[in-house]
Amino acid sequence: MCSYENLPNHELDNQQVRIRAHEVVIVMVPFPSQGHLNQLLQLAYLISSSYDLPVYYVGASTHNQQVWIRANTLNPLDIAKIHFHDIPTAEVASPPLIFNASSRSPSHLLPLWDASMLMRESIASFLRNISSKSRRVIVVHDPSMSFTVQDASSFPNVESYIFNCFQLSICAVLCDSFVECLSILEKNYLKSYRPLKKR
């Protein structure tokens, strides 16, 4: 039988670090779109490599595999610390991209949205399981996954935080849309503009 008093100092330190590490667990829940997946992977990497906390990256197996493949530029020893947890998802057909569409709405992302809505029960089950083994569970999720992780509030030792993933491509679309709106407003204003009458 081993007790803490009989362990050499370095073994005691390692044992305490292991115990401490399992007290707090981080769970990442990204929206299943490339830019969102990558940004939360980078955050997971920083947390696991800098703070030596267990990090679970939760998503569909297809997306987790894509993220794992893209992680080849990161330190393999630190990536190995991230636990990729596959959530079962329903097969959802995705429409092809239409590059010359009249609407700039990303309709090709709607099936991803639908699939992510179906992950709620699986994520709640995962959180129930992991919260029973840890003192504190911190869920970091994409704003688009708020519906999916809403059950986190039902566990007393689970807290959730939103990580705002903001892609440069979205910024470009928003800026372009804003400029387009301004030009429409300007045209409408000029049509209705009546100069002041001189007295």
C-alpha positions, 0 to 999 in steps of 0.5 A, spaced: 500 500 500 502 506 498 501 513 502 503 520 500 508 520 506 512 514 503 513 517 496 519 521 494 518 528 493 518 528 485 513 523 485 508 526 490 509 532 486 507 528 479 501 525 483 498 532 486 499 535 479 495 529 476 489 529 481 489 537 480 488 536 473 482 532 473 479 537 478 478 541 472 476 539 465 475 543 459 470 541 454 470 545 447 464 545 443 465 548 436 460 549 430 461 544 425 464 549 420 471 549 418 473 556 421 469 555 427 473 548 428 480 551 427 479 557 432 476 552 438 482 547 436 487 553 437 484 555 444 484 547 446 491 547 444 493 553 448 489 550 454 492 543 454 499 545 452 500 551 457 495 549 463 496 542 463 488 541 463 484 535 460 481 538 454 475 534 450 474 537 443 466 534 442 464 534 435 461 529 429 467 524 428 467 527 421 469 534 423 474 531 429 477 527 424 478 533 419 481 537 425 485 532 427 488 532 420 489 539 420 493 540 426 499 537 423 502 544 424 501 544 432 506 540 436 504 533 436 505 531 444 501 537 445 495 535 440 495 528 444 493 531 450 486 533 447 481 528 447 477 528 441 470 525 443 465 523 437 458 525 438 453 521 434 450 525 428 444 524 423 446 524 416 444 530 413 445 532 405 448 538 404 446 542 398 452 544 393 455 551 393 452 556 388 457 561 387 453 566 383 447 566 388 442 572 388 442 571 396 449 572 400 446 567 405 450 561 406 445 556 405 450 551 404 451 551 412 443 550 414 444 542 414 450 543 419 445 548 423 440 542 423 445 537 424 448 541 430 441 541 433 440 534 433 447 533 438 443 536 444 442 530 447 448 527 446 452 533 449 448 533 455 449 525 456 457 527 455 456 532 460 452 528 465 458 523 465 464 527 465 461 532 470 460 526 475 467 524 475 470 531 475 469 537 481 469 542 475 467 542 468 468 548 463 464 548 457 467 553 451 462 553 445 461 557 439 455 562 439 452 558 434 452 552 439 448 555 445 442 551 443 446 545 443 449 546 450 444 549 454 443 543 458 450 545 461 446 549 466 442 543 469 449 540 472 451 544 478 459 543 477 458 545 470 459 552 467 459 554 460 462 560 456 461 563 449 468 563 445 466 568 439 469 565 433 470 571 428 472 569 421 476 574 416 471 571 410 465 573 414 468 580 416 469 581 409 462 579 407 459 583 413 463 589 410 461 588 403 454 588 405 454 594 409 457 598 404 451 595 399 446 597 404 449 604 405 449 605 397 442 603 397 440 608 403 444 613 399 440 612 393 434 612 396 435 618 400 437 622 394 431 620 390 427 623 396 432 629 397 428 636 396 433 642 396 431 647 401 427 653 398 430 659 399 426 665 402 
